[in-house]
């Protein structure tokens, strides 16, 4: 692995936590969600946003919960779907 990639991974671990911890937490969250919500209930944009929001929640749980980017990303994915929802 190049020194540059190693440096990036070391830096990311400070905010995102240990990759194994993050992967375990995120996959458990996705498993729970997928077991409770019928897949066909969501369109592609909604499903991807949920996956990414759960991914960010995994980073919050495994890493630095005070890293603002995690929270901003969650808001951004929610906004992407909100903008595509039909207004009632």
N, C-alpha and C positions, 0 to 999 in steps of 0.2 A: 504494500500500500504506500502511496506517495506520502511524503511529509505534509503536503498541503491538505490532503484528505484527512489524514490523522489529526491535524490541527483543527479542522472543521468539526470532526466528530467529537473531539475533546471539548471544544467550545459549546457545541450543541448539548452535550451531556449536562452542562451546568444549568440549562433552562428546561431541557426536555426529559431529563432523568436517564437512568440506565435503560438501554434499548430493550433488554429482556423484560424488565419490569413493565415498561410502557406497552410492549407487545402483548404481554399476558393480560394486563388490565383492559386494553382496548379490545382485544378479541373476546374477552368475557362480556364486556358491555355490548358488543355487536351480536353475540350469541343470544343474550337476553332479549335484545330488541327484536331480532329476527324471529325469535320463538313466540313473541307476543303480538307482532304486527304482521298481518298477511302481506306477503311480498307484492302482490298485485294492487294493494291499496295505495301504494305510492308510485308516482311517476319517476322517471329517471333522475330528474333534477332533485326531487325530494329525497329519493333514496341516497343519492351521492352526498347531499348536504347533511343528512343524518349520519352517514358514515364518517364524514369529515368532522362533524361536531363531536361525535363519540371519540374520534382520533384525538381531537384537541382536549377533550375531557381526560383521556388517558395520559396526555402530556402533563396536564394540571396535577393529576393524582400521582404520577411517577416523578415529576420534576418540580420546578419552581412554580407554585400556585400564584405568585405575585408577578409573574412575567406577563405584562400587559398584552403582548402580541397574541397569547393563547386566547384571551377573552375577546380581543378585537376580531380575531379570525372566526370565533363562534358567532359573533354578531354579524359578521360579513356573510357567512354561509346562510344564516337565517334570513338575512335581508335579500339575498339572491332568490330564495324560494318565495319570500313574501311578495316580492315584485312580480312574480309569475302567477300568483294565486288570483283567481277571479274574485273580484270584490263583491261581497254580498250586498 
